[in-house]
């Protein structure tokens, strides 16, 4: 086999963790936040989204880089910083886990009921969908997750491309701006701007999941992923996530912007409004296309979240209790399944009791993600530039500078937001 063919074979074999990361990211941030951004302000927020994607890129890339370079997860990198860093990450993960899984399960249940025209109980439908996800993970483990995500992403990409193709002639790019200076605080609430950036493309703590999925891929295939392949795999997922973020803004801008309709503040209801608006604007034939895109978006994200949070929390708790990496890896398996069942039960009762408050909870979670992004981003930078990572695999000067720019800009904006609350 030639060197070129070996390189291609290695790359295709390594594909997986980056796509699962993309599936996690293409959820509420895209279907709801990005589409709502387009519906509120046309293409005015495209510049904000692109800036957020550029500034946050290093934070996420460091997860795949660290795992491939060291054979360890970012959790171990945080442990090397100090136990306090592990405790802080665990606290952030626990708070966002409950809100994220509950919201995604509710969204998926709402869309499923809408798709089948059924009057099933929302909580029971959500429990059924979460049960399907857990069943896939029990039967297929990482390989099942990998295959299911790839199928869902193909459906998502094809349906989104079809939707963009038919709406492109309606696009009015006159609203396109690098920064919507005149709109922030009036048309665009500052809190929404933070919520949009907070989960665009996803919370920074998901970088830990990326490192864990890289290790799971290696364990499943029995082949250690090279740093180059891990970075390329992540780049494919990141570029795809970024393109789809702009695509969903375009959907909101071309279908909902300037439309004489009151948009629901509830994300699940908003997603069905989007489907209805397509049917009214383009014809009934477009309804299944948009519905498939919406369902694939939320279900793939729900599947990845149901695996990601327990995987990260189990590894973190194991590292807090264990004295060695071997002890941590041995105990994390039991904690993983236990955490998965625990979050299933908690999410079910949250949906049952607080379904009317979930949108506010999601907004709170996204703002928390925005405010903690500089802290976790710094942890990732410190881990990947530590002595544990071989010098040749540490980020270059340009990447480090970009990381610091992102830390300063996100941190400064977060401080400004906190001051505005006083």
C-alpha positions in Angstrom: 0.0 0.0 0.0 1.4 3.4 -1.0 2.0 6.1 1.6 -0.9 8.1 0.3 -3.3 5.2 0.6 -2.0 4.4 4.1 -2.6 8.0 5.1 -6.2 7.9 3.7 -6.9 4.5 5.4 -5.6 5.9 8.8 -7.8 9.0 8.5 -11.0 7.1 7.6 -10.3 4.6 10.4 -9.9 7.4 12.9 -13.1 9.2 12.0 -15.6 9.0 14.8 -15.0 11.1 17.9 -15.1 14.3 16.0 -18.4 13.4 14.4 -19.9 12.4 17.8 -18.7 15.8 19.2 -20.4 17.4 16.2 -23.7 15.5 17.0 -23.5 16.8 20.5 -23.0 20.4 19.4 -25.7 20.3 16.7 -28.6 20.4 19.0 -30.3 23.2 20.9 -27.6 25.7 19.8 -28.5 25.1 16.2 -32.1 24.2 15.9 -33.3 26.7 18.5 -30.7 29.4 19.2 -29.3 29.7 15.6 -32.7 29.6 14.0 -34.1 32.1 16.5 -31.1 34.4 15.8 -32.1 34.4 12.1 -35.7 34.9 12.9 -35.0 37.8 15.2 -32.4 39.7 13.2 -32.0 38.2 9.8 -28.3 37.6 9.0 -27.1 40.3 11.5 -25.8 37.7 14.0 -23.8 35.7 11.5 -20.6 37.7 12.4 -21.1 37.0 16.1 -21.5 33.3 15.4 -18.4 33.1 13.2 -16.3 35.0 15.8 -17.5 32.7 18.6 -16.7 29.6 16.4 -13.2 31.0 15.8 -12.4 32.0 19.3 -13.7 28.8 20.9 -12.0 26.5 18.4 -8.8 25.9 20.4 -10.7 25.1 23.6 -12.3 22.1 21.9 -9.4 21.0 19.7 -7.2 20.6 22.8 -9.4 17.7 24.0 -8.7 15.5 21.0 -5.1 16.6 20.8 -4.4 15.9 24.5 -6.0 12.4 24.3 -4.0 11.4 21.2 -0.7 12.8 22.5 -0.9 11.3 26.0 -3.3 8.4 25.9 -5.1 10.1 28.8 -8.3 12.2 29.0 -8.5 15.9 29.8 -9.9 14.8 33.2 -6.4 13.6 34.0 -5.1 16.9 32.7 -7.3 18.7 35.1 -6.2 16.5 38.0 -2.6 17.5 37.2 -3.7 21.2 37.7 -5.1 20.4 41.1 -8.1 18.6 42.7 -9.8 21.9 42.9 -10.0 22.0 39.1 -11.6 18.5 39.1 -14.2 19.6 41.7 -15.0 22.7 39.7 -15.4 20.8 36.5 -17.6 18.2 38.3 -19.9 20.9 39.7 -20.3 22.6 36.2 -20.9 19.2 34.6 -23.6 18.2 37.1 -25.5 21.4 36.8 -25.5 21.4 33.0 -26.1 17.7 32.7 -29.5 17.8 34.4 -30.7 20.8 32.3 -29.2 19.6 29.0 -30.6 16.1 29.1 -34.0 17.2 30.4 -34.3 19.9 27.7 -33.1 17.6 24.9 -35.4 14.8 25.9 -38.3 17.2 26.1 -37.5 18.6 22.7 -37.2 15.2 21.2 -40.5 14.0 22.8 -42.3 17.1 21.6 -41.1 16.7 18.0 -41.8 12.9 18.0 -45.4 13.5 19.2 -45.8 16.3 16.6 -44.4 14.0 13.8 -46.8 11.2 14.6 -49.7 13.4 15.5 -50.0 11.5 18.8 -51.2 12.7 22.2 -48.8 10.6 24.2 -47.7 11.9 27.6 -44.7 14.2 27.1 -42.8 12.7 30.1 -43.5 9.2 29.0 -42.4 9.9 25.4 -39.2 11.5 26.7 -38.6 8.5 28.9 -39.1 6.2 25.9 -36.7 8.1 23.7 -34.0 8.2 26.5 -34.6 4.4 26.9 -33.9 3.8 23.2 -30.6 5.8 23.5 -29.6 3.8 26.6 -30.5 0.6 24.8 -28.3 1.5 21.9 -25.4 2.1 24.2 -26.0 -1.1 26.3 -26.0 -3.2 23.1 -23.5 -1.4 21.0 -21.3 0.4 23.5 -19.0 2.9 21.8 -19.3 1.2 18.4 -23.1 1.4 18.5 -22.8 5.1 19.4 -20.4 5.7 16.5 -22.6 4.0 13.9 -25.9 5.5 15.1 -24.4 9.0 15.1 -23.0 8.7 11.6 -26.5 7.6 10.3 -28.2 10.4 12.0 -25.7 13.0 10.8 -26.2 11.8 7.2 -29.9 12.3 7.6 -29.3 15.7 9.2 -26.9 16.9 6.5 -29.0 15.7 3.5 -32.3 17.2 4.9 -30.6 20.5 5.8 -29.0 20.8 2.4 -32.4 20.2 0.8 -34.0 22.8 3.0 -31.3 25.4 2.3 -31.4 24.7 -1.5 -35.1 25.5 -1.7 -34.9 28.6 0.5 -31.7 30.1 -0.9 -33.5 32.2 -3.5 -35.5 33.9 -0.7 -32.4 35.0 1.2 -32.0 38.7 1.8 -28.4 39.4 2.7 -28.9 43.1 3.2 -29.0 42.4 7.0 -25.6 40.7 7.0 -23.3 42.5 9.5 -19.9 41.8 11.2 -21.4 43.0 14.5 -25.0 44.1 15.2 -24.1 47.2 17.1 -27.4 49.0 16.8 -29.5 45.8 17.5 -28.0 44.6 20.8 -30.1 45.7 23.7 -33.1 46.5 21.5 -34.0 43.8 18.9 -31.5 41.4 20.4 -31.4 41.1 24.2 -27.9 41.0 25.7 -28.9 37.8 27.6 -29.9 36.1 24.3 -26.5 37.1 22.8 -24.7 35.4 25.7 -26.9 32.4 25.5 -26.2 32.1 21.8 -22.5 32.3 22.2 -22.5 30.2 25.4 -23.7 27.1 23.5 -22.1 28.0 20.1 -21.1 25.4 19.0 -21.4 23.8 22.5 -20.3 24.3 26.1 -16.5 24.2 26.6 -16.8 21.2 29.0 -17.7 19.0 26.0 -14.0 19.1 25.1 -13.5 16.6 27.9 -16.0 14.3 26.2 -14.0 14.6 22.9 -10.9 13.3 24.7 -12.8 10.4 26.3 -14.4 9.4 22.9 -10.9 9.4 21.4 -9.7 7.0 24.1 -12.9 4.9 23.6 -12.3 4.7 19.9 -8.7 3.5 20.5 -9.9 0.9 23.0 -12.6 -0.4 20.6 -10.3 -0.6 17.5 -7.1 -1.6 19.3 -5.2 1.1 17.4 -3.8 4.2 18.9 -5.0 7.3 17.1 -2.2 9.7 16.0 -2.3 13.3 16.9 -2.5 14.3 13.3 -5.5 12.0 12.6 -7.3 13.1 15.9 -6.9 16.7 14.9 -8.2 16.0 11.3 -11.1 14.1 12.6 -12.0 16.9 15.0 -11.6 19.5 12.2 -14.1 17.6 10.0 -16.7 17.7 12.9 -16.0 21.3 13.7 -16.3 22.6 10.1 -19.5 20.6 9.6 -20.9 22.0 12.9 -19.9 25.6 11.8 -21.5 25.3 8.4 -24.7 23.9 9.8 -24.8 26.7 12.4 -24.9 29.2 9.6 -27.4 27.1 7.7 -29.9 27.2 10.6 -29.4 31.0 10.8 -30.3 31.1 7.1 -33.4 29.0 7.7 -34.6 31.4 10.4 -33.7 34.4 8.3 -35.4 33.3 5.1 -38.5 31.7 6.5 -39.2 33.4 9.9 -37.6 36.9 9.6 -40.2 39.5 8.8 -42.9 36.9 9.0 -46.1 38.1 10.7 -46.0 35.5 13.5 -45.3 35.5 17.2 -42.4 33.2 18.0 -42.9 31.0 21.0 -40.4 31.5 23.8 -40.5 27.7 24.4 -37.8 26.0 22.3 -39.8 22.8 21.7 -42.8 24.8 20.4 -40.6 27.0 18.4 -39.1 24.0 16.6 -42.6 22.9 15.4 -43.4 26.5 14.4 -40.4 26.3 12.1 -41.8 23.2 10.4 -45.3 24.8 10.1 -43.8 28.0 8.6 -42.0 25.9 6.0 -45.2 24.1 5.0 -47.0 27.4 4.7 -44.2 29.2 2.8 -42.9 26.5 0.5 -45.7 23.9 0.4 -46.7 20.8 2.3 -43.9 18.8 0.5 -41.3 20.6 2.5 -42.7 19.6 5.9 -41.1 16.1 6.1 -37.7 17.5 5.0 -37.6 20.0 7.8 -39.1 17.6 10.3 -36.4 15.0 9.6 -33.8 17.7 10.0 -35.2 18.7 13.3 -35.6 15.2 14.7 -32.2 14.1 13.5 -30.7 17.2 15.1 -32.2 16.7 18.5 -32.1 12.9 18.7 -28.4 12.7 17.7 -27.6 15.3 20.3 -29.7 13.5 23.0 -27.8 10.2 22.2 -24.4 11.9 22.5 -25.4 13.7 25.7 -26.7 10.5 27.4 -23.3 9.0 26.7 -21.1 12.0 27.3 -22.1 13.3 30.7 -21.9 10.0 32.5 -18.6 9.2 30.8 -17.1 12.5 31.9 -18.6 12.5 35.4 -17.7 8.9 36.1 -14.1 9.6 35.0 -13.9 12.7 37.1 -15.3 11.1 40.2 -13.0 8.1 39.7 -10.0 10.5 39.5 -11.1 12.2 42.7 -11.2 8.9 44.6 -8.4 6.9 42.9 -4.7 7.1 43.6 -3.6 6.0 40.1 -4.9 6.2 36.5 -5.4 2.4 36.5 -7.7 2.6 39.5 -9.6 5.4 37.9 -10.2 3.5 34.7 -11.3 0.4 36.5 -13.9 2.1 38.7 -15.2 4.5 36.0 -17.1 1.7 34.2 -19.5 1.0 37.0 -20.0 4.7 37.7 -20.7 5.3 34.0 -23.7 3.0 33.9 -24.9 4.2 37.3 -24.7 7.8 36.3 -26.6 7.1 33.1 -29.5 5.5 35.0 -29.4 8.3 37.6 -29.6 11.1 34.9 -32.4 9.1 33.2 -34.5 9.2 36.4 -33.7 12.8 37.2 -34.5 14.0 33.7 -37.8 12.2 33.8 -38.9 13.9 37.0 -37.6 17.3 35.9 -39.7 17.1 32.7 -42.7 15.8 34.8 -42.5 18.6 37.3 -40.9 21.6 35.6 -41.8 21.3 31.9 -43.0 24.9 31.8 -39.7 26.2 33.2 -37.3 24.2 31.0 -36.8 27.1 28.5 -35.7 29.4 31.4 -33.5 26.6 32.7 -31.8 26.2 29.3 -31.2 30.0 29.1 -29.6 29.8 32.6 -27.5 26.9 31.6 -26.2 28.6 28.4 -25.3 31.7 30.4 -23.5 29.6 33.0 -21.6 27.9 30.1 -20.7 31.3 28.7 -19.4 32.6 32.1 -17.4 29.4 32.8 -16.0 29.0 29.3 -12.8 31.1 30.0 -12.1 29.0 33.1 -12.4 25.7 31.4 -10.7 27.1 28.3 -7.7 28.0 30.5 -7.7 24.5 32.1 -7.5 23.0 28.5 -4.7 25.3 27.5 -2.7 24.6 30.7 -3.2 20.8 30.2 -2.1 20.7 26.6 1.0 22.9 27.2 2.1 20.9 30.2 5.2 18.7 30.4 2.9 15.6 30.1 2.4 16.5 26.4 5.4 15.9 24.1 6.8 19.2 22.8 6.0 18.3 19.2 2.3 17.8 20.0 1.8 21.0 21.9 -0.1 23.9 20.2 2.0 26.4 18.2 2.4 30.1 19.0 -0.5 31.1 16.7 -2.9 28.7 18.4 -1.8 29.8 21.9 -2.3 33.5 20.9 -5.7 32.7 19.5 -6.6 30.9 22.8 -5.6 33.9 24.9 -7.6 36.2 22.7 -10.6 34.0 23.2 -10.0 33.8 26.9 -9.7 37.6 27.2 -12.7 38.4 25.0 -15.0 35.8 26.5 -13.9 36.7 30.0 -14.2 40.4 29.4 -17.7 40.0 28.0 -18.7 37.8 30.9 -17.5 40.5 33.4 -19.4 43.2 31.5 -22.6 41.0 31.7 -22.2 40.5 35.5 -21.7 44.3 36.0 -24.8 45.0 34.0 -26.8 42.9 36.5 -25.8 45.2 39.4 
